[in-house]
Amino acid sequence: MYNKIVMEKFLKPENAGSLRGANAVGKAGNANCGDVIKLYFLVDEDGIIEEAKFKTFGCPAAIACSDIACDLVRGLQIDEALNVSSREIFDELEGLEDSRVYCSVLAEDAIKLTVENYYKKKSK
Amino acid sequence: MGRKVYLDNAATTFVSGEVLQEMLPCFNAIYGNSNSLHSFGRDASAIVDRARDRIAHAINAQKSNEIYFTSGGTEADNWAIKGIAHAYASKGKHIITSSIEHHAVLDSCKQLEKEGFEVTYLPVDKFGIVNLADVIHAIRKDTILISIMAVNNEVGTIQNIKAIAKTAHDYNIIFHTDAVQAIGAFKIDVQDMEIDVMSMSAHKIYGPKGVGALYVKNGILIENLFNGGNQERGKRGGTVNVPAVAGFGKAVEIACRDISINQQKLKAIRDYFIKSVNEKIEYVQINGHPHQKINGTVNMSFEMAEAESLLMLLDLDGIAVSTTSACMSNALEPSHVLRAMGLSDELAQSAIRFSFGKNLSKSDIDYVVEMLVKNVARLRSISALTKAGRK
C-alpha cells in the first residue's frame, strides 16, 4: 500500500509538532475524507522561511506529504513557496497510490494557505 | 517483538482443527465430482448432503433442500437480490433495503436500478438500527422484496429481523437477510424468525474461505445467477467445492454446538477490552448500539487520531484490526455505515473495528491496550485536530 519512503516519513516525521513563534499558519482540509493538514512557518525579516512544521490528522500518506512539504519550503523566499507543487511532493516520496495522490494536493493547498496567512497577517 | 494479536475476525477467521480434519479427506481420498453417478461421485455427494443437513438443522430450515451452496456471502447476496427481483418483476419492481448493508447487497440493488427497478434505502438511527416504522412507511403496492442484514459487519448492531420479516409478510413481501455476521453469534431459527431467504458464509465461523450458502424457503421463486449445469438442483451451476462445503457444514455445526461457551468467552473479552480502553484512553467513542449488538465486534472512534494511521502503527506492533474508513478500500469517503449513523467525518475517520476470536486471552487484550495507549498518544501529539475543537 505504501512504499518505503512514505512509511519512513510516516514513522519518523522530522517536522511534526507545533512551532514556537510561528508567524504564519495554514490549514487545509479534505471534505471527502476528513484529512486535515496544518502548517506552521517561521518567516524571518527578509521573507525567508526559516522553519516549517506541521500537525496532521490523516492517513500515513497525508503525514508523509506534510513532512515533505515542510522540507521543501524551508529556506525558500515566502512567495517561492507558492511554486512548490503537489507533483514535487509526490516525486519526493517516489510516488503514491492513485487513491492517495490527493494527500499531496492537500499538502500543496496547505502551503498556499500558509503563505496567504502570512501576507494577511503582515498587511494588518 | 514478534508478538501477534489478530483482532479482525469479522474479516475472516482461521480454520479450526475440527473443520480442517473434516475437509482433508475430500482433497484426495473422496475426490469425486458430487454430480457424477458412479461411486466416487456418490461418496462426494454424501458429504455434500451431510453438510447441507447440518446447516439446515442449525438454522432450523424445514428441509435440507432449502440450502444452496455458493462461492460465499457475496454470491449469496447477489443471487438473493437479483434472483428474487427478476423472478417477481412481473409483480412489482420496488425493493426496500437499508443504507448500511454490505456492498454485495447495495451494489446489487444499484445494478437493479439500472434495469428499471426502484430501491428505497432506509436510514438508520445513531445506533445503526433500522426503524420498523420506516420499513412500514416505505412499503408500496409494488414492493416485492425487503432485504435487511441481521448484523452489521462494521459496528455489530443487531437488527430487529423478526419484526421486519413479520411486517414484510403482512404485506405479502419476501424477506431476505444477510446473516453472514450473525451465524454463531446468536441462534437463528428461520422458521420462527420468518426468514424467506438468507445469506451465509463459512469463513467468519472458522470455516474455509470461498464457500457460503443461500437458504431459500421452498415456494419462494428465485432466478438463477449462474447458468451451466444441474448442480444444486439446477439452481446453481458449477462443480460443487466439496472440501469447502464439508468444512462449512462442520463449521456451522460447531458454531451452533459451542454457541453459549463461545459467546460467554467473547463477551468477557469484549467487556474487559472496553473497560481497559475506557480506563486508559480519553476521548473514545463506542459506535453502535450499547447492548443490541453481537459480542464479537466493537467499533471505536479514537478522537483526533486518524484510523488508517493507527491501523498501520498497530500493525507494526503485530496487531491486526480494521478501519471502517473506506480509505482502506481505496475510496475516499468514510464508511457508509458510520455516515448513515450520523457520525461526523472526523469521528468516522477515527473509527477502528476490533473483532474478537475464540482464541484470545486477557494478556492479548492487555498488550493491545498498551499499544493503543502508545500509538493513539503519538498520533494525537501530531494531530491537526485539538481537544478544544471537539464539539
Interface residues (C-beta under 8 A of the other chain):
Chain A: Y2 M7 F10 L11 P13 A16 G17 K27 N30 A31 N32 C33 G34 D35 V36 I37 K38 F54 K55 T56 F57 G58 C59 P60 A62 I63 E97 D98 S99 Y102
Chain B: M304 A305 E306 E308 S309 M312 L316 S325 C327 N330 A331 L332 E333 P334 D345 E346 A348 Q349 S381 I382 S383 A384 L385
